[in-house]
Amino acid sequence: MKINSQTIRESLLNEREVEYKDELSKKRIWTVIIMILTASFVLYVYIHGSLIDEASMSSNFREKLMGPSISHIFGTDHAGRDMYLRTVKGLSTSLKVGFIGTISSFLISIIFCVLLVVGKEKTDFVVNFLIDGFLSVPHMMFLILISVAVGRGIRGVIIGLALTHWTGLTRILRSEILELMDENYIHISKAMGKSNFYIFKNHILPHLLPQIVVGLMLLFPHAILHEAGITFLGFGLSLSTPAIGIILQESMKYISTGHVYLALLPGLMLVLLVLCINSLGENLKSFLDPNEIHR
């Protein structure tokens, strides 16, 4: 009986293990499919928007303020321009600006991370003080002030995004660095005479890579929304630059006359793009974070 009961117990455990592996495998497959679909949509918007020229968005007053149709799926604006092409072009511009602003924020975060490793307690105090100082100011107000101070336009928006979006990523990386600095292998490396830069490069940076990648992916849609927001308010990109914020700003004038599609459809495209990038970041996190992989 003991042998039989033990055999039955082992067979049940094996069955559960097989079921768990199958379930995990299905979850991974669906995650990969979702990542491919979302990444394809983001790439489509960027590539298609980059290929759209000025001639394809030229004015045609004979077709102004036309509703959505087969020839113009998003309708046309007050100048007879195709709203779908303008929307894709504007989202492509937002992707470029958001990407550069995100990378700039990342570089600032890395600089502070290096200072945390190289420096001592005073350096950590200064970095933490700067983070709290930047977070104490309302985010959008600070972004607008920086953008206006440096002359607005694409350069002003990128600088504003870089100087206002580094705090969240830096705070996450700071907490990880403080935990890693107490590990035994870090103390052993210091006792062996290894430099702080060597410790950062070989011991700390590899542990930070998953947080860095996921942090960048989740920071990206945040930067896109803020770019569109300050452009909509008139403090971002110039009117001559194709941008989703300008499209939404112009559309507000015609909502009261019944042309709701001018703002609704571009706004939905913006939301869909942000959700796709956010979903891509969350699914990427499930692959890189061992704590998320089995959930």
Beta strands, then each sheet from edge to edge (+ up, - down):
end
